[in-house]
């Protein structure tokens, strides 16, 4: 996968969880997860490459928190429009 994208899971019209997929090689699998702040976890593959951000508390996670985690990984920040689906409901 070349581009990152956000997948949001809804329950009764409210976001339950979300996952920000990061660019990764085909068939990459998560082998380790690290806390990245309240409601945020980072998944890594066997070589230590970040695969994605789990957003376990969509109502509490801010754009600033997500961008802080991405910045800590040396990745570019999200624009507000990229996180908009999470805040839409």
C-alpha positions in Angstrom: 0.0 0.0 0.0 1.4 3.3 -1.0 -0.9 5.8 0.7 -2.2 6.1 4.2 -5.9 6.0 4.9 -8.3 6.1 7.8 -10.9 3.3 8.4 -13.6 4.1 11.0 -15.9 1.5 12.6 -19.3 2.8 13.7 -21.9 1.5 16.1 -25.3 3.0 16.2 -24.0 6.0 14.2 -21.2 6.8 16.6 -17.5 6.0 15.9 -16.4 3.0 18.0 -12.8 2.7 16.8 -10.6 3.7 13.9 -7.3 2.6 12.3 -5.0 4.9 10.3 -3.2 2.6 7.9 0.3 3.7 7.0 2.2 2.9 3.8 3.6 -0.7 4.1 4.9 -3.5 2.0 2.4 -6.2 0.9 1.6 -8.9 3.5 3.2 -6.9 6.4 1.9 -8.1 9.8 1.8 -6.5 13.2 4.0 -8.2 15.8 4.2 -5.5 18.4 2.0 -2.7 19.7 3.1 0.4 21.6 1.0 2.9 23.5 1.3 6.4 22.0 -1.0 8.3 24.3 -4.5 8.1 25.6 -6.6 6.2 23.0 -3.7 5.7 20.6 -1.5 2.7 19.9 1.1 2.1 17.2 1.4 -1.3 15.4 4.9 -2.3 14.2 6.0 -5.2 11.9 8.9 -7.5 12.7 11.5 -5.1 11.3 10.2 -2.2 13.5 8.4 -0.4 10.7 5.2 1.3 11.9 2.1 -0.1 10.1 -0.7 1.9 11.6 -2.3 3.8 14.4 -5.1 2.2 16.4 -7.5 4.9 17.7 -9.3 3.2 20.5 -11.1 6.3 21.9 -12.3 8.2 18.8 -14.2 10.8 20.8 -11.2 11.7 22.9 -8.3 11.6 20.4 -7.4 15.0 18.8 -5.7 15.9 15.6 -2.8 17.2 17.6 -2.4 13.8 19.4 -2.4 11.9 16.1 0.0 14.3 14.6 2.3 14.1 17.7 2.4 10.3 17.3 3.1 10.6 13.5 5.8 13.2 14.2 7.4 10.9 16.7 7.7 8.3 13.9 9.1 10.8 11.4 6.0 10.8 9.3 4.1 13.8 7.9 1.1 15.1 9.8 -2.5 14.6 8.9 -4.6 17.5 7.6 -7.9 18.2 9.4 -9.8 16.8 6.4 -8.1 13.4 6.8 -9.4 13.0 10.3 -12.8 14.5 9.5 -14.6 11.1 9.0 -13.8 10.3 12.7 -15.4 13.6 13.9 -18.4 13.5 11.5 -20.8 11.5 13.6 
